[in-house]
């Protein structure tokens, strides 16, 4: 997350001394290994789950409308945080999708990340199984290349 160290946009004494905006640092994500991308994805996924659970608590809801809890203003802010975290998850998954990992370990971590991401998005076990099969095949091929390179050295 980049912190924008500019003056607050409004003259509000309650504002932080330095105005902060949150953005996704794509250049920093590109520098991470697949294992680091997976670890970051896993941590953000956990934060998203925690915020989702908090958002369901009565203190963040005002009333029922057609059997559905309507968020209060604090609940709306939590939902905005969740949306930002989901955008970060998507950026990480997109980074992994376009990556060209070389080693078997990197291919394995990429597979863990992408299969987990898809499993969180779909109800289709067939889609998850198909991706897992592809990722397992890619890992097997990468490990074979790793072994050939070690044997040739």
C-alpha positions as CSV (number, residue, x, y, z in Angstrom):
1,X,0.0,0.0,0.0
2,X,1.3,3.4,-1.0
3,X,0.8,6.2,1.4
4,X,0.2,9.6,-0.2
5,X,1.9,12.2,2.1
6,X,-0.1,15.2,1.0
7,X,-2.2,17.6,2.9
8,X,-5.7,16.4,3.9
9,X,-8.2,17.4,1.2
10,X,-10.3,19.3,3.8
11,X,-9.5,21.3,6.8
12,X,-10.7,18.9,9.4
13,X,-9.0,18.8,12.8
14,X,-10.0,15.1,13.1
15,X,-8.1,14.2,9.9
16,X,-4.8,12.4,10.2
17,X,-1.7,14.7,10.0
18,X,-0.9,13.1,6.7
19,X,-3.7,12.3,4.3
20,X,-3.6,8.6,3.3
21,X,-4.9,7.0,0.2
22,X,-4.7,3.3,-0.5
23,X,-3.6,2.0,-3.8
24,X,-2.2,-1.4,-5.0
25,X,1.5,-1.2,-5.8
26,X,1.6,-3.4,-8.9
27,X,5.4,-2.8,-9.2
28,X,5.9,-4.2,-5.7
29,X,3.7,-7.2,-6.5
30,X,5.8,-7.9,-9.6
31,X,8.9,-8.2,-7.5
32,X,7.4,-11.0,-5.3
33,X,8.1,-14.6,-5.7
34,X,5.1,-17.0,-6.3
35,X,5.5,-18.1,-2.7
36,X,5.4,-14.5,-1.4
37,X,2.4,-13.8,-3.7
38,X,0.6,-16.8,-2.3
39,X,1.4,-15.8,1.3
40,X,0.1,-12.2,0.7
41,X,-3.0,-13.6,-1.0
42,X,-3.6,-15.9,2.0
43,X,-3.2,-13.1,4.5
44,X,-5.5,-10.7,2.6
45,X,-8.1,-13.5,2.2
46,X,-8.0,-14.0,6.0
47,X,-8.5,-10.2,6.6
48,X,-11.4,-10.3,4.1
49,X,-13.0,-13.2,6.0
50,X,-12.6,-11.4,9.3
51,X,-14.1,-8.2,8.0
52,X,-17.0,-10.1,6.5
53,X,-17.7,-11.7,9.8
54,X,-17.6,-8.4,11.6
55,X,-19.9,-6.9,9.0
56,X,-22.5,-9.5,9.9
57,X,-22.6,-8.4,13.6
58,X,-25.6,-6.5,14.8
59,X,-23.5,-3.5,15.7
60,X,-22.9,-2.9,12.0
61,X,-26.5,-3.4,10.9
62,X,-29.4,-1.1,11.4
63,X,-32.6,-2.8,10.4
64,X,-34.0,-5.7,8.4
65,X,-35.3,-5.0,4.9
66,X,-37.1,-8.0,3.2
67,X,-35.3,-10.4,5.6
68,X,-31.9,-8.9,4.9
69,X,-29.8,-6.8,7.3
70,X,-29.1,-3.4,6.0
71,X,-25.7,-2.0,7.0
72,X,-25.4,1.1,9.1
73,X,-22.8,3.7,8.2
74,X,-20.0,1.9,10.0
75,X,-21.1,-1.3,8.2
76,X,-20.9,0.6,4.9
77,X,-17.3,1.6,5.7
78,X,-16.4,-2.0,6.5
79,X,-17.9,-3.1,3.2
80,X,-15.6,-0.5,1.4
81,X,-12.6,-2.0,3.1
82,X,-13.7,-5.5,2.0
83,X,-14.1,-4.2,-1.6
84,X,-10.6,-2.8,-1.5
85,X,-9.2,-6.1,-0.1
86,X,-11.1,-8.1,-2.8
87,X,-9.5,-5.8,-5.4
88,X,-6.1,-6.6,-3.9
89,X,-6.9,-10.3,-4.1
90,X,-7.8,-10.0,-7.7
91,X,-4.6,-8.0,-8.5
92,X,-2.5,-10.8,-6.9
93,X,-4.4,-13.5,-8.8
94,X,-4.0,-11.6,-12.1
95,X,-0.3,-11.2,-11.4
96,X,0.0,-15.0,-10.8
97,X,-2.0,-15.7,-14.0
98,X,0.4,-13.7,-16.2
99,X,3.5,-15.0,-14.4
100,X,5.9,-17.4,-16.1
101,X,7.5,-19.2,-13.1
102,X,10.5,-21.3,-14.0
103,X,11.1,-23.7,-11.1
104,X,8.9,-26.5,-9.8
105,X,8.5,-24.7,-6.5
106,X,7.4,-21.5,-8.1
107,X,4.9,-23.4,-10.4
108,X,3.6,-25.2,-7.3
109,X,3.0,-21.9,-5.4
110,X,1.3,-20.4,-8.4
111,X,-1.0,-23.4,-8.6
112,X,-1.9,-23.1,-4.9
113,X,-2.7,-19.5,-5.3
114,X,-4.8,-19.8,-8.5
115,X,-6.7,-22.9,-7.4
116,X,-7.5,-21.3,-4.0
117,X,-8.6,-18.1,-5.8
118,X,-10.9,-20.0,-8.1
119,X,-12.3,-22.1,-5.3
120,X,-13.3,-18.9,-3.4
121,X,-15.1,-17.6,-6.5
122,X,-17.0,-20.5,-7.9
123,X,-19.4,-23.2,-6.8
124,X,-18.3,-25.5,-9.6
125,X,-16.0,-28.2,-8.2
126,X,-15.5,-29.3,-11.9
127,X,-13.9,-25.9,-12.7
128,X,-11.7,-26.1,-9.6
129,X,-10.7,-29.7,-10.5
130,X,-9.9,-28.8,-14.1
131,X,-7.6,-26.0,-13.0
132,X,-6.0,-28.1,-10.3
133,X,-5.3,-30.8,-13.0
134,X,-3.7,-28.2,-15.2
135,X,-1.6,-26.8,-12.4
136,X,-0.5,-30.3,-11.3
137,X,0.6,-31.0,-14.9
138,X,2.5,-27.7,-15.1
139,X,4.2,-28.4,-11.8
140,X,5.2,-32.0,-12.9
141,X,6.7,-30.6,-16.2
142,X,8.6,-27.9,-14.3
143,X,10.0,-30.4,-11.8
144,X,11.1,-32.6,-14.7
145,X,13.0,-29.6,-16.1
146,X,14.5,-29.0,-12.7
147,X,15.7,-32.6,-12.5
148,X,17.1,-32.5,-16.0
149,X,19.0,-29.3,-15.2
150,X,20.4,-30.8,-12.0
151,X,21.4,-34.0,-13.9
152,X,23.1,-32.0,-16.6
153,X,25.1,-29.8,-14.1
